[in-house]
């Protein structure tokens, strides 16, 4: 396999500068490193930025815009995370993202994406970073960066093998979103529209089905607390356990990966004295991006959460499944946005969250609902486990293919 300078086989550049006063409330998505990292992990972006269509047209007509097959690479701060551009319209921030485009016919861009994603490819690139307080990979560094370049047919075959795993994961994610939507719709049908089994014959009192009552959220909780801030408690960056913050939550899931801070075993114990994290608990993001939810279905021995995440546990009045979907409900999500305080970093206070009022159905109806919805949530858990296995298999295969240790048949 021949090693060549990347800059000889594609154009490596940045974007036209966009200023903060050019951001608008809605329009063409505008990505920074933060958004690229989130897009790599999940579909959802926590705090999207936008520029107007007029600004986008002016820039793209003059300087171009990312198109399918291009690659963006995080180049300042969090370094070396590649993003393969799909069929999408967006623009991106200059400086902290580098743009690889116009690949020659000797190189297959999807192969380059996987090379940059590989452990050895990323490690060799990070060794060339400059700066200490704010490390960076400059355009010139990337132009001189050497990659292993087999024949184009082998590049395509390697990319095809690895893409097969990514496609399976993406299809599974679509199934998960469909199942989640079904669960949320079932909650709305039963407890918002009052179309639960037997509703035709139900008696109503004061606008509620007989036996229902209006209660505050704290009346159905046996626990509500938060994780812990590292300040004066423990150090980040030590050990092999994951420290989950809001950036590691999304799509009703958590992401235990390289984007998580790391803590040691002692830190996990210290945090857990406060969070008391267990399977069946529910996480709820309370600061910044408010209202991300995750029902814990995995062991909690090697991870814990920050002080910006609430941990809630259902009491005997409701099931964890009911509580989970209540926290996802439009009414509670809107309530939290309305009661958030703070400008730079809005947050919902624990007292305000506990004071949220909702209609509590009868326990028998909650039991029937739990039986109806638990199969959907169980399927989601199974598919997520499958995705974890697929990602692990892909990541084990990737360096062997990219280094040539595993022979590829064309």
HELIX and SHEET records of a PDB file:
HELIX    1   1 UNK A    6  UNK A    8  5                                   3    
HELIX    2   2 UNK A   20  UNK A   22  5                                   3    
HELIX    3   3 UNK A   33  UNK A   41  1                                   9    
HELIX    4   4 UNK A   53  UNK A   63  1                                  11    
HELIX    5   5 UNK A  109  UNK A  117  1                                   9    
HELIX    6   6 UNK A  119  UNK A  126  1                                   8    
HELIX    7   7 UNK A  139  UNK A  144  1                                   6    
HELIX    8   8 UNK A  152  UNK A  191  1                                  40    
HELIX    9   9 UNK A  199  UNK A  201  5                                   3    
HELIX   10  10 UNK A  217  UNK A  220  5                                   4    
HELIX   11  11 UNK A  246  UNK A  248  5                                   3    
HELIX   12  12 UNK A  265  UNK A  275  1                                  11    
HELIX   13  13 UNK A  320  UNK A  328  1                                   9    
HELIX   14  14 UNK A  330  UNK A  339  1                                  10    
HELIX   15  15 UNK A  350  UNK A  354  1                                   5    
HELIX   16  16 UNK A  363  UNK A  403  1                                  41    
SHEET    1   A 2 UNK A   2  UNK A   5  0                                        
SHEET    2   A 2 UNK A 146  UNK A 149 -1                                        
SHEET    1   B 4 UNK A  11  UNK A  13  0                                        
SHEET    2   B 4 UNK A  97  UNK A 101 -1                                        
SHEET    3   B 4 UNK A  71  UNK A  74 -1                                        
SHEET    4   B 4 UNK A  82  UNK A  84 -1                                        
SHEET    1   C 4 UNK A  23  UNK A  24  0                                        
SHEET    2   C 4 UNK A  49  UNK A  51 -1                                        
SHEET    3   C 4 UNK A  28  UNK A  31 -1                                        
SHEET    4   C 4 UNK A  90  UNK A  92  1                                        
SHEET    1   D 2 UNK A 204  UNK A 205  0                                        
SHEET    2   D 2 UNK A 208  UNK A 209 -1                                        
SHEET    1   E 2 UNK A 213  UNK A 216  0                                        
SHEET    2   E 2 UNK A 357  UNK A 360 -1                                        
SHEET    1   F 4 UNK A 221  UNK A 226  0                                        
SHEET    2   F 4 UNK A 309  UNK A 314 -1                                        
SHEET    3   F 4 UNK A 282  UNK A 285 -1                                        
SHEET    4   F 4 UNK A 293  UNK A 295 -1                                        
SHEET    1   G 3 UNK A 261  UNK A 263  0                                        
SHEET    2   G 3 UNK A 241  UNK A 244 -1                                        
SHEET    3   G 3 UNK A 303  UNK A 305  1                                        
SHEET    1   H 2 UNK A 249  UNK A 250  0                                        
SHEET    2   H 2 UNK A 253  UNK A 254 -1                                        
END                                                                             
